[in-house]
Amino acid sequence: MRNQILAGERLYLRPLETSDAASLAAFSAAETESFFDEGRVPHSPIALEHWITELHRRQPPRAIQLAVCLREDDKFIGMLGVSRLDWVNRTGESESYLGDVAARGKGYGPEAKWLLLEYIFDHLQLHVIRSFVWQPNWRSAAAVRHQGYREAGRLQTTATKHGVYQGEFVFDLLRDEYLAGRERWRAEQAGRKQRVTGAIGA
Amino acid sequence: MARGPRVYLRPLEESDAAALAGFTADETETFFLGRGRIPASPLAFAAWIRNIGARQPPQTLELAVCRVTDDHLLGYVGVWELDWVHGTGEVDIALWPASERGRGYGTEALRLLLDLTFGTYQLRALRAFVWSANARSAAVLTRVGFRPAGRLRTAVVKSGFHLDQLAFDMTDRDWLSPVRAGNTKICSGTYQV
């Protein structure tokens, strides 16, 4: 693990580096899901490198983005972070993106997200976090609901794809709800491991 | 850029910075206005105004609100986090001093802004967020046609109180529809009452 900020069982989070720009551009080019609203905006390595550099220029930062890497081989598989940081009111907006298509569907997303929430609530000491999910992105909407986010509203029209305008779900999550959700997730994980161990033992 | 019966909108100028800093320092309704305790110096406002024009296409559209009769600067109104691909952004408005509020200047300025953004800049949807205690701003948004879109909990802390934030949104269809109640206007850059 390199420059780790937080580590889970299979993943760790580290600061984004300019050398991640090429991987992010490649992820964007190889994207298979059609529900990402910015799928047709060019994401070049140069543009992304500039974006990563700018993230670190402002102090205190208005956004923090962290790289998600595999523990076993340090492979960079995506990023997540918090944007629109309000240091006075202790709020922000959570974002997550598992860019490596091959890494999806393996449980990395939830593991990374719980690490991010730990970083947000226990390290940055925010007291509430919000999330905006484009309506067609049912996978992210289901994920944040499962993590304990509450649906706070719905914006009518936020982005277009193929000529169709669709809205956005608005979610929020308080610190207490995060703690309850994390316990629930840990219990689920423990139960799953027990079942696997039991199956192997049998 | 847009003119109504009592107020007009023009680009912000660096020379507005001192007035804006003075307005902020003299603010009396500090409970429901954001960032009331963060120093807003003339230098900070000047840098902010310069930055608005530095980026093309702009990510922020902020316009000075001035009184027609004497060109007096009343505040600013604008759209930030502009997304030119999807045609969206977030509305903000600030008017000073408190004694000038409640006279319909904000409503008029906001209608001019909506006509400009939907009619001229072809935006498709706007959103706005208002602290739950700020009933006046919520009322202005509703009056011009914004629709309540949700409520974010404990979005701000003020004097030890956690306040929610009310979300509103409006589409171009809402604004450009000639039958929309309360929006008596024409779509040529100015509206008529």
Chai-1 contact restraints between the chains, C-beta under 6 A:
chainA,res_idxA,chainB,res_idxB,connection_type,confidence,min_distance_angstrom,max_distance_angstrom,comment,restraint_id
A,N89,B,V156,contact,1.0,0.0,6.0,A-B,restraint_1
A,N89,B,V157,contact,1.0,0.0,6.0,A-B,restraint_2
A,T91,B,A155,contact,1.0,0.0,6.0,A-B,restraint_3
A,V128,B,T154,contact,1.0,0.0,6.0,A-B,restraint_4
A,R130,B,L152,contact,1.0,0.0,6.0,A-B,restraint_5
A,A152,B,G150,contact,1.0,0.0,6.0,A-B,restraint_6
A,A152,B,R151,contact,1.0,0.0,6.0,A-B,restraint_7
A,A152,B,L152,contact,1.0,0.0,6.0,A-B,restraint_8
A,G153,B,A149,contact,1.0,0.0,6.0,A-B,restraint_9
A,G153,B,G150,contact,1.0,0.0,6.0,A-B,restraint_10
A,G153,B,A167,contact,1.0,0.0,6.0,A-B,restraint_11
A,L155,B,R127,contact,1.0,0.0,6.0,A-B,restraint_12
A,L155,B,A149,contact,1.0,0.0,6.0,A-B,restraint_13
A,L155,B,D169,contact,1.0,0.0,6.0,A-B,restraint_14
A,Q156,B,D169,contact,1.0,0.0,6.0,A-B,restraint_15
A,Q156,B,T171,contact,1.0,0.0,6.0,A-B,restraint_16
A,T157,B,R124,contact,1.0,0.0,6.0,A-B,restraint_17
A,T157,B,A125,contact,1.0,0.0,6.0,A-B,restraint_18
A,T157,B,T171,contact,1.0,0.0,6.0,A-B,restraint_19
A,T158,B,T88,contact,1.0,0.0,6.0,A-B,restraint_20
A,A159,B,H86,contact,1.0,0.0,6.0,A-B,restraint_21
A,T160,B,H86,contact,1.0,0.0,6.0,A-B,restraint_22
A,V170,B,G150,contact,1.0,0.0,6.0,A-B,restraint_23
A,D172,B,L152,contact,1.0,0.0,6.0,A-B,restraint_24
A,D172,B,R153,contact,1.0,0.0,6.0,A-B,restraint_25
